[in-house]
Amino acid sequence: MTNNIATDTRTRALLWTGLVLSALVNAAVQTAGISTVLGIVFGVLTLLFGAGLVMNYRKR
C-alpha cells in the first residue's frame, strides 16, 4: 500500500507540473501572438492535465 501512495503522489506532482507549465507556455504564446495553432495545442494540453488531476482525485 505504501508504494501505491508514493506512486499516486508522484503522479499528482507530474500532473500539477504539466498543468502549470502548459498553462504558462499557453499564456506566453497567446500574449506574444506567436502561433494560434501552438496556443491551441498548449491549451488542449492544459485541459488534459486538468482532466487527469480530476480523474486522479475521483479515483482516491
Long-range contacts (C-beta under 8 A, 24 or more apart in sequence): 8-56, 8-60, 11-56, 12-53, 12-56, 15-49, 15-52, 15-53, 15-56, 16-49, 16-53, 18-45, 18-49, 18-52, 19-46, 19-49, 19-50, 19-53, 22-46, 22-49
